Amino acid sequence: MSHPSPRAPGSADDDAARPVPASSPPPYAPGSTAPAPDRGAPAAQKVPEPIKVLIAAAFVIALGYGLVAPVLPQFAASFGVGVAASSAVISAFALCRLVFAPASGAVVNRIGERPTYLIGLIVVALSSAATAFAQTYWQLLVFRGLGGIGSTMFTVSAMGLIVRLAPRTMRGRVSGYYATAFLLGGILGPVLGGFLAGLGMHAPFLIYAGALVAAVLVVWLRLKDETLGAKRTGAAQPPMRVREALDAGAYRAALASSFSTGWTAMGVRVALVPLLAAQVVGEGPAVAGLALALFAVGNAAALTVTGRLTDRLGRKPLVLTGLVVCGLATIGVGFSTSVVAFAVLSLLSGVGSGTLNPGQQAAVADVIGPDRAGGKVLSRYQMCADAGQIAGPVIAGALADAAGFGWAFGVSGALMLLAALAWLPVRETLPEAARTGTGTRG
């Protein structure tokens, strides 16, 4: 089967096409099979039980990650290495996620989402336990890096399960719940870690490993009877190729916004905000911590409402709004000279990030649809965020050294605005029937 060659995000392609009847397969899902049954209006639906299990597991995973994140650089430094080497332990995890992402997508397509998810959790649990017993810096670097392989396995497979199990009319809502679970776990993890400080630097890694084992047992037991499309019919689900997904303007735009979000909201925010607070705003770690906390508060507040709005108003309006708000606020952060402005703009950045994420993920799910295996498509989407998270701090940090924080945050915010431009010509992936609550197919 031949397909048109991929086009760049933002081109005036299929996104200006004529309206599509709600009863016909959507053109943004190339090669899709028969549409799924009507699942009703968003207001009448409840979150499926299997997805609740995934959301609970996401909270446990993030909680454990929050436990070890503050300890890890100190643990590395205990081996007598410098700041750069201590930071490399953190980068090794992200780098392994990025490098292994294509393979994880292939694994999902081959053995299915649920087995890949469980294997990924087990790999991270073993990595965390091994990290606790590392005897040298190089052992620590290798053990932590291997955890990144498991991380990308369960991340990609979890997205695949959500694509498969969530009705189209509540994909935004489910994406919002899932992101909120990760966010809350990430916030509470360091707090809980503070109470465990007296147990030593090894304890958080062992506790994290135990929490992951518990998550494996819960997912294995609660999703044990959950059958996915291919197993119901006894036939293999046709995998969606990345080239097919790239034919959809929404997927191309989602890759652009995923990269810019990874660069700005996940990378530059963590790496440069503490330095900006000290060198420009003239305050110490307390104000930097306040800014990071306000970003999380804004993110969580937005996620509580934008998931549902994404299923009512459509994916595109929320993504565009979030990109513009986060982009402009990020630019403003770089020029902040007072604590008040710094804090308010950090809050607005979080609101923007929380506004765009559910719609962005739901649009990718719409492109894949429930009847295709989308492991490779999802892995490329995740890779863009990881690549941005790795490149952003390095390039923005170099800009800050050469030209000042205004340029570093200005370029980072501009990337968000460029991603918004990529979304402008994209056709909405949620049909009008689903947005008005009159029912839809697929």
N, C-alpha and C positions, 0 to 999 in steps of 0.2 A: 504494500500500500504506500503510495507516494504522498508526500505532504508538501505544502508550500514552504519555501525557505523562511526561517525566522525573521521577524521584523523588529526594529528597535522600539523600546517603549516610547509612547507618545506619538507614534505615527497615526495618521488618519486612516485606519484600516477598517476592520469589522465593527469598530465602535460607533460608527455613524450609520449603521445599517438600519433597515426598516424594523418596526416593532415585530415581535415574535409572539404568536398565540401561546397562551399558557399551557395548552395541551400538547404542544410539540416539543421535541427535545431541544434544549437551548443550544445555540450555535457556539457558545463560549466553551462547550465541553466537547472538543473534537473527538470523534470516534466513540461517543457514548453509546451504551446499549439501551435497552428499553427503560423508560422512566420508572422511577419508584412509585409506589402507591401514594395517593393523596394522604397527607398526614395531618391536615387541618390547619387552623389558624394558630398563630403563636400564643394567643391569650389562653387557648384551651389545652395547651400542652404542658406536660410535666417533663422534667429532665429524666431521660431513661436511666434506670438503675445502674447499668454498666458504666455510664459516663460519670455517675456519682462516685463510683469506685475509683475511676481514674482521677477525678478531682481530689478525692481524699488522699490518694497516693501522691499526687503532685504536692500537696501540702507537706506531707511527711518528708518527701525528697528535699524540698526547699528548706524545710526546718533544719534538716541535717546538714545541708550545704552551708546554711548560715552559722551553724555551730563551728565548722572547721575553717571557714574563710578568714576570720580574724586571727586564728592561731597559726595558720600555715606559713606566713612570712617569718614569724618568730621562730617556728620550728626549723625552717631552712637556715635561718641565721645562727641557730645553735650549733651548726656544723662548722662555724667559723668562716662562712662565705660573706661576700659583700652584698650591698643593696641590689645590684643588678642581678646577681645570681639568685638571690632570694625571690626577686620578682619573676625570674625565669620559670620558677616552679609553677606560678600561676599561669604564665603564658603557655607552658607545656600542655596544660589541660585544654586550653582553648585551641591550640594548634592541632592536637590530636583529634579534637572534634571536627575541625575543618578538613583535615586530610582524610579522615575515615568516613566522612559524610556520604560520598558517592557509593562506597561499599555498603554502608548501612542501608541505603535505599535499595540496593540490589538484594540484600538479605531479606528485607521486608517483602519484596515482590516474590522471593523464592519460598520462604517458609511461613509467611504471614505476619500480621502485626502483633498478635498476642505472644507467640513464642519469642519474637525479637524483643519485645518489651521486657519480658521476664529475664531473658539472657542479659540484656543491657543492665538491668538492675543488679543482677548477680555479679556482673563484671565490676560495676562501680563499688559494690559492697566488698568484694575481694580486694580491690585496689585500695579502698579506705583502710581496711584492716591491715594490709601489707604496709601502707604508709605509716601506721602507728608504730610498726616494728622496724622501720628503716634504720640502718646502722651507719650509713654514709649519705652524703649529699646526693651522690649519683643514684643511689637506690631510691631516695626520696623523689628525685626528678622522674625516674622511670615509672615508679609505682603510681605517682600522681598523674603522669601523662597517660598511662593505660586507662585510668578512670575516664578520660575524655572519650575513649572509644566506646565504652559502655554508655556514657551520657548521650552521645549522638544516636545510639541505637534506640534507647527508650524515648528520646525526644521525637525522632522521626516516626517511630511506630505509634506513639501516643497521638500524634497529629493524624496518622492514618486511621486509627480507631475512631477518633472523633469525626473524621470525614465519613466513615462508614456508618456510624451509629447515630449521629445527630441528624434529625430531619432538617431539610434546607431552611424551613421557616424558623428554626431556632439555633442555627449555627453561630450567629453572632453572640447570642446569649450564652451558649455553652463555652465559646472561646473566652468570653469575659469572665465566666466563673473559673475556668481553668487558669487564666492569667492571674486572677485575684488570689487563688489558692497558692500559687507560686510566690506572689508578692508578699502575702501575709506570712508565709513560712520563712521567707527571706528576711522579713523584719523581726520576727519573733526569735529566729535562730540565734543571732548575736546576743540578744537579751538573755536567753536561756544559757548561752555559753558563758556569760558573765558569772552566773551563779555556779557554774561548774569549774571555774578557774582554779579552785583549790585542788582539783583532782589531777592537775598536771596537763602538759601539752599532748600527751598520748590519748587521753580519755575521749576528747571530742571525736576523734577518728573512729574509735571503737564503738562509740554510741551511734555515730552515723551509720556504720556498717550494720549494727543491730537493727536500726530503724529501717534500713533498706531490706534486710531479710524479712522483717515484719511486713513490709509493703509487698514483697514477692509472695508471701503466703496469702495475704488478703486478696491480691489480684488473681492468683492461681485458683483460689477456692471460689471467689465470688464471680469470676468470669469463666469458670470451668465449663459451664454449659452454654456459654455464649457462642453461637455459631455465626460465622461471617458468610458473606455471599457465596464464595467459592465452595465452602464446605456444605452449605445447604443444598446446592444443586449437584454437587459431586464433580463439577467442572471447574477448571482453572479460570480465575478472573483474568481477562486480558489486561496486561499492564499498560498504563499510559506512558508513552515515551516523552522525554523532555521536549523533543522537537514538536510534538503535538501540542503540549501545553503552551509552548512559546508562540503558537499560532493565535492564542487568546491574548488580547490586549490587557485584560485584567491580570493575567499571570506575569506578563512582562513588567507591568507597573508595580506589582507586588514585589518582584525581585528588587526593583529600584528602591522602593520604600523600606524593604527589609534591610538592605545594605545601609541606607542612611540612618535608620533607627539603631542598628547595631553600632554604627560609628558614633552617633551623637548621644543617644539615650543610655546605651549600655557601656560604651567605651570612654568617650571624652568626659562624660558626667562624673564617672568614678575617678578617673585619672587626674583630671585638671581642676575640678571644682575645689578640692582641698588646697591646691596650690594658689588658685585665684583668691580664695578667702584670705590666705596669709599674705600674699604679695601685693594685692591690689586693694581689696576691701580693708586690709589692715587688721584682720581678726585671726584668731587661732582655730584650733581643731573644733571647738564648741560650735562656732558659726558654720564651719564646713559640715559638721554633723547635722546641724539644723537644716542646712540647705538640702542635704541628701534625704533627710527625713521628710521635708516638705515635698520634695519630688515624689516620694513614695506615697505620701498622703494624697496628693493631687492625682496620682495614678490610680490609687485605690478608689477614690471618690468618683472618678470618671468611669472606671470599669463597672461600678454598681449600676450605672444607668445606660451607658453607651452600648452594651451588649444587646439589650432589648431594643434600643433605638435602631441599631443596625438591622435587626430583623423586621422593623416596621417601616423605616424610611429608606432602607437600602444600604449597601456597603459603601458606595462611592461618596455620598455626602459626608459620612462620618470620617472616612479616611482623609478626604481633602481638608476637612475642618481640623482634624488632629495634626496633620502635617504642617499646616500654616501656623497654628497656634504654637506648636512645639518649635518650629523653625524660628519664628519671630522672637519667642521668649528666649531661645538659646542665643540668638544674636545679642539680645539685650543683656543677658547675663555677662557676656564678655566686656560690656561697657559699664557694668555696675561699679559704683564707688561708695555706696552706702549699704549698710546691713539690711535696711528695709527693702530697697530695690532688689538686692541680691536674693532675699528670701521670697519676695512676691514673684519674681521671675522664675525662680526655681519651682515654686508651686505651680505656676502656669505651664512650665515645661512638662511637669508630671501629668497635668490635666490633658495636654495635647497628646502625650504618649499613650495615656489610657484611652483616649478617644479613638485613636486610629487603629490600635491593635486588633480589637475584635472584628472590625470590618475587613481589615487586611487578611486575616486568617480565614474568615468566612468566604471571602472572594476566591482564595486559593482552593478551598474545599468545594466551592461551586464549580470551579473549572474541572476538577477531577471527577466529581460526582460519586455516588455510592456504588456504582457498578464497575469501577475500574480499580486496579491495583496502582496506587500512586506513590510507591516508595521512592523512586528516583526523582519524581517531580517535587515531592516534599523535601527530599534531602538537598536539592539545589536551592530551594527557598531558604532552608535553614543555613546552608553554607554562606549565603549572602549576608545574613546577620552576623555569623561568626567572623567572616572576612572583615566586615566593617568594625566589629569590636576589636579585632587585632590591629587593623591598620589605623583606626581613628586616633587612639592615644599617641601612637608613634609620630604620625604626620602632624597632628594638631600640636603635639608637644614641641616638635621642631619649629612649627610656625610661631608658637609662643616665645621660644628662645630667640628667634630671628626678628620677629616683628611685633610681639606683644600678644597679650591674651585677647585683645579685641579681634585680631585677625584669626586666631585659633578658633574662637567661638563663632566668629562671623562666617568662616568657611563651613563650619559644622552646621550652623543653622541654614546656610544657603543650600546645602545638600538636601535638607528636608524640603525646602521650597522647590528645588528642582524635581524632587520626587513627586511633589504635588502637581507640577506641570505634566509629568508623565501620566498622571491619573486623569487629567482633564478630558482627553478624547475617549476615555474608556467607557464602553457601554455598561450599564448597571447589570450585574449578574443575578440579582434577585428579581424575578418577574413581578409585574404590577399586581397580579392576583395574590401573591404571597404578602406583599406589602399592605394591601388593603384588607387582608384577612378573609378573602373569598375563597381561599384554597389554592393550592398549586400542585404540580406534579413534579416529583424528583427532589 
